[in-house]
Amino acid sequence: MSKQRPIEEEVEKERKKLEEEINIEIGRVVRAYRKYHNITSDDLAYSLGISYSQMMNIERGTTTTNYQTILQLNCLIGKDFEIALENAKSKMNHFLKKNHLYDV
């Protein structure tokens, strides 16, 4: 295993922080939707085909959600979730450009 250079360590640290921010934002939107519609965590988890503990981790922002669950949440929640995804996409694009990880 090779040792990371300081610049790589900084980029990785920033990437992890961004990932945490995105996870928290997604969780915030999911929880607000669920509470607004008086849906239990158990019921929402069941409708998404995930476990209760996975649902709780999503709401807390402590897990990265898989693509299928993201799509299901987007269909279920709609506009608010789409806004959260657009914000996440914007932050990620900024991170990638800033760190020269792709050319756009």
Secondary structure, 3 states (H helix, E strand, C coil): CCCCCHHHHHHHHHHHHHHHHHHHHHHHHHHHHHHHCCCCHHHHHHHHCCCHHHHHHHHHCCCCCCHHHHHHHHHHHCHHHHHHHHHHHHHHHHHHHHCCCCCC
